[in-house]
Amino acid sequence: MSSTATAAPAKKRGSGLFQGLQKVGRSLQLPIAVLPAAGILLRLGQPDVFGPKGLGWDKVASVFATAGGAVFDNLPMLFCIGVAIGFAKKADGSTALAALVGFLVYSNVLKAFPVTDAVVNTTANKGVDVAATYNNPGVLGGIIMGLLAAVLWQKYHRTKLVDWLGFFNGRRLVPIIMAFVGTVMGVFFGLIWEPIGEGISNFGEWMTGLGAAGAGLFGLINRALIPVGMHQFVNTVSWFQLGDFKDATGAVVHGDLNRFFAGDPTAGQFMSGFFPIMMFGLPAAAIAIAHAARPERRKAVMGMMVSLALTSFVTGVTEPIEFSFMFIAPVLYAIHAVLTALSMAITWALGVHAGFTFSAGFIDYALNWNLATKPWLIIPIGLVFAAIYYTLFRFAITKFNLTTPGREPEEEIEDITKA
């Protein structure tokens, strides 16, 4: 090797941590993808659909409600398994098994540390049994257990033991390790979760107490983190952890999304304002981008943008539109982030309470209409934001000569065509 050979560039400090956090964010998408199915089942089980206020098929409604509830009731376990599979390299069934074993042990060990003891048939409680309550780290605990399972699986799934323990080599070893890890984590959370849980609860009360400002702050942070792929962190905490509500059965549910579908009339703070943006604002931005394209490219760009606009309106999937200008025209993305914050704040200030299981598109909007408060207001609010988006995007693109789709330099288009 030549003495003049250049050394490999040193890794920037923090880049490994940043990439790891991005990977965690991406792994959260797998369990979240299950929610639309659960949301549809739960919605069909509501009284106004198949229940007594709808078709009157009570048994059918009960089947759908319990089917959807099975997913929502076990979200921590689903996040544990989903994160383990999504985070581990070349994960397989043994990764999921290790995560499940660890979670089941961890979950049961938590019950060795009751916060309040069970009370059975006493005069004080008028003969009503009261179940014991336990520390419940919820989805956060599931995510931590999933990450531990992924890391330990990657480290030990090829480990070879001594010959007489050969049966437990490799993949069979990791679930055993996770059983002990689950025990330790159960004891750990059982002892220290109460102050942490109170801290999260207090933070949730502070955020919800901010009202419209809190909703706007969440919207701004959510959009600001999308370019680096870390928005799922704030989404997971806000939708599945912040805020508490006791449902009709007496069970306590956590998080804006869970509370909305459990019937909490105060829920929806961190979801409602996305509907005007995803159904109206971003589709209008897509049309503005098409109209700002050069005449010879306008037809092709319009076809693409109309398709993306329809996707955003119907399903609430906005990434295709956002990534069309996010990096080539950051000023447009800054405008988009601020407008999202305004939509979140205004929608909440006007008393709109809406929710979704997948995203803030027309499908969720129509499906959950009867669960929402003032859902009709989303349409006029959305039309106003559509006009604002179109005007600001069209002005910024032409004023600053931004190279949005259809405005690329000629030589760039020729290179793409020849490639």
Secondary structure by P-SEA (a helix, b strand, c coil): cccccccccccccaaaaaaaaaaaaaaaaaaaaaaaaaaaaaaaacccccccccccaaaaaaaaaaaaaaaaaaaaaaaaaaaaaaccccccaaaaaaaaaaaaaaaaaaaccccbbbbccccccccbbbbbbcccccaaaaaaaaaaaaaaaaacccccccccccccccaaaaaaaaaaaaaaaaaaaaccaaaaaaaaaaaaaaaaaaaaaaaaaaaaaaaaacccccaaaaaaaaaccccccccccccccccaaaaaaaccccccccccccccccccaaaaaaaaaaaaccccaaaaaaaaaaaaaaaaaacccccccccccccccaaaaaaaaaaaaaaaaaaaaabbbbbbcccccaaaaaaaccccccccaaaaaaaaaaaaaaaaaaaaaaaacccccccccaaaaaaaaac
